[in-house]
Amino acid sequence: MLKYLASIWACRYFWLSLVKNDLQLRYRRSFLGIGWSLLQPLATTVVTCAVFHAIFHMNVRDHGLFILSGLACWAYITSVTIQGCQSYVQAESYIRQQPMPMAIYPLRTTLGAMFHFLIALVLVIAVTWVLKGFENLPALWALLPAIALYFQLGWAVATLAGYVNVVFRDTQHFCEVAFQILFYLTPIIYPVHAVAETAVGWLVRYNPLVPFLNMVRLPVLDGALPTLRCYVAATVITLIVTALAAVTLRYQQRRVILYL
């Protein structure tokens, strides 16, 4: 494993240039540039807050921050999965020309998604400071292990999604439909306690994404440290997905070229 990671690091100039090129192509000749990646969660937050306030009379300030932070995390998870489906297909020409560690291609996807995630996270923190002050400053250091877990989870998910999509080309379409359903079973726009007594309450409560949402929301919105249980749950989930990705790379990476 260490040897494999060393080979990935040896190719760092290659995959870093790919990430840079992806970002440049995405925002080339764009008037707002990176601002477009923030416009969607902001617009969604404003509209959702207006609806929830009108119907349920929810506090706009607190609920708006709750939604905005959830959308930032959700966008990262969906991005590494859906774009990860194309990580090997998109890199077919490189794979055919030069033998390199296959993990660098989902890493390329993950780094691009992480770039936008960090920008969105900065936006959430800034809006929180404007609306609630700087009370969360002592707890913001807790975002460091959270970001590390997000990165590792994203890399592993992109690796798995990329391989499965190479074998079954309908994987990306399936993921898009699945995420539309999962969105409403994940406490992105509503708190867990709002559905605790409903028929789907247990699905929301045991949603594997909940610990990852709490790792961001608690320090940023409440100025509180996530619980040990939250960190343990997120770490276990990350390790399981990483193990599956490592096994896939170990035994299947040479077969990827056969399906391209």
N, C-alpha and C positions, 0 to 999 in steps of 0.2 A: 504493500500500500504506500509506504513512504517513497519507494522508488517511482511509483506511478505518479504521485504528487510532485515529485522532483521533476519528472518529465513534463508535467503540465507547466510548472514554473519556468522551465527552460524555454517554453514557447510563449512566454508572457508578452513579448513584443508583438507577436502575431495576433493573439486574441484580444489584446488591448486595442490594436489598430482596427480590428473588426468592430469592436464596441464603439469606438470613436467614429468610424465610418457610418455605422447604423444611425447614430444620433445626428450626424451631419446631414445624412440623406433625409431623415425624418423631418427636420426643421429647415431645410434649405429653402430659401425664398419665402419663408413664412413670416408674416407681419408680427404675430404675437410670439412665435417661436415656442419656447418651453411653456409659455403661458397657456397654451392650448391644453396641456396635460393637467392644468389646475382648473380650467374653466368648467369642465364637466362635473367634477365633484362639488364645486361651488354652486353651480346651477342646480344640481340635483338636491343639494342640501337646502337651498333657499325654497325650492318648490315643495319639497317634502315637509319642511318646517311649517310652511304656510298652510298646507293641508292638515297636518296633525294639530296645529294650533286652532284652526277653525273647527275641527271635528271634536278633538279630545281636549282642547284648551291646555295643551302642554306648554311648558316654559320654553320660549323660543331660544333664549341664550344657551341654556344647558342642553336642550335637545339638539340644537344646531351643532354644537361642538361634538356631541355624541355621534351624530350622523357623519359629520365630516371626518372624524378620526376613523370611524368604521369603514367609510368608503376608501380612505387611503390604504388601509390594510387589505381590503377586499380587491382593490385594483391590482395590487402587487401579486396576490395569490392567483387571480384569474390570468394575469399577464404571463407569469412564468409557466403556467399550465398550457394556455392556448397557444402562445407564441413558441413555447417549448416543443409543441407538437411538430413545428416546422424546423426545429433546430438542425436536424440532420438533412432533411430535404433541401433546405436553403443552402446548406454547405456542401451539396453533392459534388460540385466541381473541385473544392479543396480536398474532399475525402478521396476522390479518384486520383488526384495528382500527387499528394504527399501523405505518407503514413504519419499520422500524429495521434496523440491520445484523444479518443472520441469524446471524452468529458469536456474538452475545451469548447465544443459547440453549444451544449446547453449552458455552459458557464458564460458564454457570450450573451445568451438570452437573459440569464439571471442578472448579470451586471447592468445591462440596459434597464431592466425592470427595477433593480435596486436604486439606480440613479433617480428615476422618477419617484420611487417610494420615499427616498430621503427628502426630495424637494417637497412632496406632499406633507411629509412629517414636519418639516420646518414651517410650512404654512399653518398646519394645525396648532403648533406651539405658538406661533406669532399671533394668531387669532385668539388663542386662549389668553395670552398675556394682555391683549387689548381689552377683552371682555371680562376677565376675572383677575387680572393682576399677575404678580410674579410669585404667587404662593407655591407654585410647583417646582421652583428652582432646585430645592434640596433633593427632590426625587428623580430629576431628569437623568441622573447617571444610570438609573435602572434601564434606560433605553439601550445601553450598550450591549448587554447580553441578549436583549430582545432582538436587536438588529442582527447580531451574529446568528441567532437561531432562525430568523427569517431568511437570511442569506443561505444558510445550509439547507433549510427545508426547500427553498426555491430551486437551488441547484439540483437537489435530488429529484424533485417533482419534474423539473424540465428534462432531466435525463430519462426518467421513466416514460414521460409523455412522448418524448422524441422517438424512443425505440418502438413503443407500441404503435405510434402513428406510421412509422416506416413499414411495419408489418400489416397493420390494418388502417388504410388511408381514411377511413371514416371517423377516426378517433377524435379529431379536432371538432367535427360537427357534433359528435356525441357530447364532448366536454362543454361546448357552448350551450346545448340544451340542458345538460345537467347543472351547470352553474346558474341558469335562470331559475331552476327549481330550488337549488341550494341557497340562493340569495334570500328567499323568504323563510328558510329554515335556519338562518344564521342571524344573530342579533346585530344587524347592521343599522337598521332604522328604528328598531324598538329594543328596549331592555329585556333581559331574560325574564324578569318577574312579571312582565306584561302578559306572557303566555304560559306562565308556570302552571296554571290550573286548567289549561286547555288540553285537548286530545293530543296535540303535537308538542306539548311542553317538554316531554322527556326527550324528544328528538333535538330540540333546541338546547336543552341542558347538557346533553352528552355530545353535542357537536364538537368534533376535534379542533375546529377553528376558534372556539371560544377562549381557550387559554392564550392563544396568540393575540386575540383582540384585547384581552385584559392586560397583557404585558405592555401594551401601548396606552390604553385608556387610563389605567389607574395612575401611573406617574404623571401623565400629561394633563388629564382633566381633573383628577382629584388630589394630585400632589402626594399620592400614597404609593408605597412599594407593593408590587405584586406579591402574593403569598407564595410560600415555598411549594405548596401544592400546585399552583399555577405554573411555576418554573419546571417542576418535575414532570407534569403532564406534557408541557410543550417540548421538553427535552426528550422524553420517551417517544413521542410521536415523531420527532425529527430523526432520532436514532433508528427507528424502525424503517422509515422511508429511505434514509440514507443507506441502510443495510440492503434493502431491496435494490436500490440503484447500483450499489457496489457489486452485488451478485450479478446483476444484469450486464454491467460492463465487463465483469470478469469472464463470463461465459458466452456472451452474445455480441460483443462489440465487433468481432471479426465478420459476423454475418450481416451487419448493417449494409455493407456495400452490395450484398447479393439482392437486397430488396429495393435498392435505389434504381 
